[in-house]
Amino acid sequence: MTATEQPSRGLLRAGIAAAVLALVLDQASKLWLLYVFDLGRRGAVQVTPFFDLVLAWNVGISFGWFQNEGWIAQAILTAVKAMAVIALAIWMAWSRTMFATVGLGLIIGGAIGNAIDRLVHGAVVDFALFHVEIAGKTFNWYVFNVADVAIVAGVTALLYDSLLGTRAAKAP
C-alpha cells in the first residue's frame, strides 16, 4: 500500500471527534436529566405542545425490541454492541470520505453512550418523546435519547455518502 492509499489522519480525527462529541453530549444530557433535573421524580414534563421529557428505561435494543431484563441477555447485548463498535472503528479508520468518517464516528459515539447506560443502569436511559394529536387521537413516536439521534444522523450520513457522495457521482 502506498502513502496515497492510506486513509487521511485528518478524516480519522474528524471521526474520532464526532464520536467523542456524541458520547459527551449523550452522557451529559442523561446525567443532568437523571441527577440534576430529577426527571424520575418529576414525571413527564411538557416542553412544547408536541415534545415532552419522559423517563423510560429501555432494556431491549432499538425501538425497545427484545425486551429482557436478565443479566445474560444484557451481557449478550453488550458483547454484540462491543463487536459492532470495533467493526465500525476499523471501517472508520479506512474510510476515505468526510461524510462516511463522521457518520461512523457518530454511530460509534452513540453506541458507546447507550452501552455505558446498559453497564451502569442495566438499561438505556431514554427521555425524548415527540407526539401529535390528530382528530382527538394522540400519536407518539418512540422515546429516544441523544445517542439515538447521533446513530440516526450517522446512518443518514453513510446513506448520503453511498448514494450521493463523490464516488457515486463519478460512477457510470
Protein Blocks (a to p, Z undefined) as FASTA:
>chain_A
ZZklpccfklmmmmmmmmmmmmmmmmmmmmmmmmmnommlnopadfbfkbccdddddfbd
ehhiaiafbfklmmmmmmmmmmmmmmmmmmmmmpcbfklmmmmmmmmmmmmmmmmmmmmn
opacdfbdcdddeehiacddddddfklmmmmmmmmmmmmmmmmmmklmmpZZ
